[in-house]
Amino acid sequence: GEDVEQSLFLSVREGDSSVINCTYTDSSSTYLYWYKQEPGAGLQLLTYIFSNMDMKQDQRLTVLLNKKDKHLSLRIADTQTGDSAIYFCAEIGDSSYKLIFGSGTRLLVRP
Amino acid sequence: EPEVTQTPSHQVTQMGQEVILRCVPISNHLYFYWYRQILGQKVEFLVSFYNNEISEKSEIFDDQFSVERPDGSNFTLKIRSTKLEDSAMYFCASSGQGRNLGQFFGPGTRLTVL
């Protein structure tokens, strides 16, 4: 079945770039998403990418998609302490309504 | 900015009791969803709802679960006879006409079954 995998933890220094990686198995994935979850809060949609794109940039966020390897990454430039959160990768398959989530990557930004 | 709201934020119930979790999706959205996250596990899809009917459901969404849009603004998830393993954070989400452009999530309801 469909599966999405992420590394569990990433620690970076404030001001550095963060790169969070994700792999997925569903070859019919049409859209891929990044969500952010801060403590006690819901899932905030950060950005998405359509599967026929290989890059999308939105301010400090850059999403890279390698469809051949089924690999997605989120780069956060100039990481700030306010970026500390759990980041979830998710995908949706063709004609489906359900998001398939990864287990989330906890990003810790050190001052 | 419009947002999805959920009530209550925390619900404690006894095993076997019925619970209703409530959500108010973003007002012009057309697609509605419930997900849950058991502590330490992935966020799992339960059900999607469009045009007053279920459009997709997971294996988790058995006869104990039901959804309803009782009026133009609320979207509810009912669990008829709760089990210990139903303890989880339940998230409601909604999306607009371009449903693949993103599902917008509420803050969640933490359900504790004793």
Contacts between the chains, C-beta under 8 A, distances in Angstrom:
chain1	res1	chain2	res2	distance
A	30	B	100	6.4
A	31	B	100	4.7
A	31	B	101	7.9
A	33	B	102	6.5
A	35	B	105	7.5
A	40	B	107	7.8
A	41	B	107	5.9
A	42	B	4	7.5
A	42	B	91	6.2
A	42	B	105	4.4
A	42	B	106	5.4
A	42	B	107	4.2
A	42	B	108	5.5
A	43	B	43	7.3
A	43	B	91	6.7
A	43	B	93	7.9
A	43	B	105	4.1
A	44	B	105	7.4
A	45	B	102	4.5
A	45	B	103	7.2
A	45	B	104	6.1
A	45	B	105	7.6
A	48	B	100	7.9
A	48	B	101	6.7
A	48	B	102	5.6
A	88	B	43	6.9
A	90	B	43	7.9
A	92	B	100	6.2
A	96	B	56	6.6
A	97	B	31	6.9
A	97	B	33	7.1
A	97	B	48	3.7
A	97	B	50	7.6
A	97	B	55	5.4
A	97	B	56	4.4
A	97	B	99	7.2
A	98	B	33	7.8
A	98	B	45	3.7
A	98	B	48	6.5
A	98	B	56	5.9
A	98	B	58	6.9
A	99	B	35	7.5
A	99	B	43	7.7
A	99	B	45	6.3
A	99	B	103	6.1
A	100	B	45	7.4
A	101	B	42	5.3
A	101	B	43	4.2
A	101	B	44	7.8
A	102	B	42	7.1
A	103	B	41	7.9
A	103	B	42	5.2
A	104	B	42	7.9
